[in-house]
Amino acid sequence: MIRILHDVLSGELREEILNHNYDDAETNGLGDFWYNQNLLNLKFDSVKAILKIVNDYVDLSDMAGFEMHHNYTDYVSYHVDRDEVRFLETGEEKHPMVSMVYYPLIKELNGGTFYTDHLTVEPKTNSMIIFPSVMFHGVSPVIRGQRVSVGINPWPNAPFGYERTK
């Protein structure tokens, strides 16, 4: 089931996630960043607030960590969230526990629509989409304006690309 939520974070937390620094994260070299943090040891108040909300809809008690990335681009091809390194090397499909996109900033936007086979969502500042990680989705090109999104994918185990960097 897809959930669309509005007024997700306070102004201070929205600024924290908008300006997040990835210096303390592991990377898989594909644009994603890994944090080895579960629900009990989350370091970032903004991520903690988001995952607490998501936990109301999807049980995250077995979460070992999460991937996170900011997207400032105007287009994301149709895809499914999965362990990309494992898929590229073995063809095996592993998916996060759930997928979500949070929008800390949308300004004078034309385009940049989130879509699936059955739904389109016009992003709005401080809104979030929670959806099954096996669902194909994408983003239409931005014609005008600014769109910043943050993807967060909790996992029960570190995806393959991060497991091998240790």
C-alpha positions in Angstrom: 0.0 0.0 0.0 1.2 3.5 -0.8 1.0 6.2 1.9 1.3 9.9 1.1 1.9 12.1 4.2 2.1 15.9 4.6 3.6 18.1 7.2 6.1 15.4 8.1 8.9 17.3 9.9 9.3 20.5 11.9 11.2 23.3 10.2 14.4 22.5 12.1 14.4 18.8 11.2 13.5 19.6 7.6 16.6 21.9 7.4 18.7 19.2 9.1 17.8 16.6 6.4 18.0 19.1 3.6 21.6 20.0 4.5 22.7 16.4 5.5 26.4 15.7 5.2 27.3 12.1 4.1 30.9 12.2 5.4 30.3 9.5 8.0 28.5 7.1 5.7 29.8 4.1 3.7 29.1 4.3 -0.1 28.5 1.6 -2.6 29.9 3.7 -5.4 26.4 3.9 -7.1 25.3 7.1 -5.3 23.8 5.5 -2.2 25.1 5.8 1.3 24.8 3.3 4.1 24.3 3.9 7.8 24.7 1.0 10.2 22.1 2.2 12.6 18.9 0.5 13.8 15.9 2.1 15.5 17.6 2.2 18.9 20.8 4.0 17.8 19.8 6.5 15.1 22.1 9.5 15.1 20.2 12.0 13.1 17.0 13.5 14.6 15.5 14.1 11.1 16.0 10.4 10.0 14.8 9.2 13.4 11.6 11.3 13.1 11.0 9.9 9.6 11.6 6.3 10.5 9.5 6.6 13.6 6.6 7.6 11.3 7.3 4.8 8.8 7.4 2.3 11.7 3.7 3.1 12.3 3.0 1.5 8.9 5.8 -1.0 8.4 7.5 -2.9 11.3 11.1 -1.8 11.2 12.2 -3.6 14.4 14.5 -5.9 12.5 16.2 -2.9 10.7 20.0 -3.3 10.7 20.6 0.0 8.9 19.5 2.2 6.1 20.5 3.6 2.7 20.0 7.2 2.1 20.6 9.6 -0.8 19.6 13.1 -1.9 18.4 13.7 -5.4 18.8 17.1 -7.0 18.4 16.0 -10.5 15.3 16.4 -12.7 14.7 12.8 -13.8 14.8 9.3 -12.3 14.2 6.4 -14.7 11.6 3.8 -14.0 13.2 1.4 -11.5 12.7 -0.8 -8.4 14.7 -0.3 -5.2 17.0 -3.3 -4.7 20.5 -4.3 -3.7 22.1 -3.1 -7.0 25.6 -4.5 -6.4 24.2 -8.0 -5.7 21.9 -7.8 -8.7 24.7 -6.7 -11.0 27.0 -9.4 -9.8 24.7 -12.4 -9.2 21.3 -11.5 -10.8 19.7 -12.0 -7.4 16.9 -9.6 -6.3 17.0 -8.4 -2.7 14.9 -5.4 -1.7 14.8 -3.1 1.4 12.0 -3.5 4.0 10.2 -0.5 2.5 10.9 2.5 0.3 10.2 6.1 1.0 10.9 9.5 -0.6 10.8 12.6 1.5 10.7 16.1 -0.1 12.4 18.7 2.1 12.2 21.4 -0.7 9.9 21.9 -3.6 9.9 25.4 -5.2 7.9 26.6 -8.2 7.9 23.1 -9.7 6.6 22.1 -13.1 7.3 18.4 -13.7 9.3 16.2 -11.3 6.2 14.0 -10.7 6.7 10.7 -8.8 4.9 7.9 -10.7 4.1 4.2 -10.6 2.0 2.0 -12.9 -1.2 3.1 -11.1 -0.4 6.5 -9.4 1.1 9.9 -9.9 2.1 12.2 -7.0 2.9 15.9 -7.4 5.6 16.4 -4.8 5.1 19.1 -2.1 7.6 20.5 0.4 7.6 18.5 3.7 5.7 15.5 2.2 6.6 11.9 2.1 5.7 8.8 0.0 6.0 5.4 1.7 5.6 2.4 -0.7 6.6 -1.2 -1.1 10.2 -1.6 -2.1 9.2 -4.1 -4.9 7.1 -1.4 -6.6 8.5 0.1 -9.8 8.6 3.9 -9.8 10.2 6.9 -11.4 10.2 10.7 -11.6 9.3 12.7 -14.7 11.7 15.4 -15.9 11.6 18.8 -14.2 10.6 21.5 -16.7 10.9 24.4 -14.2 11.6 24.9 -10.5 13.5 23.1 -7.8 12.9 19.6 -6.4 15.0 18.1 -3.7 14.1 14.5 -2.6 15.6 12.2 0.0 15.3 8.5 -0.5 15.6 6.3 2.6 15.6 2.5 2.4 15.8 0.5 5.7 17.3 -3.0 5.4 17.4 -6.0 7.7 21.0 -6.6 6.6 23.6 -4.5 4.8 23.3 -4.7 1.0 26.1 -6.5 -0.7 28.1 -3.5 -1.8 28.5 -2.3 1.8 29.1 -5.8 3.3 32.2 -6.1 1.2 33.7 -2.7 2.1 34.3 -3.8 5.7 
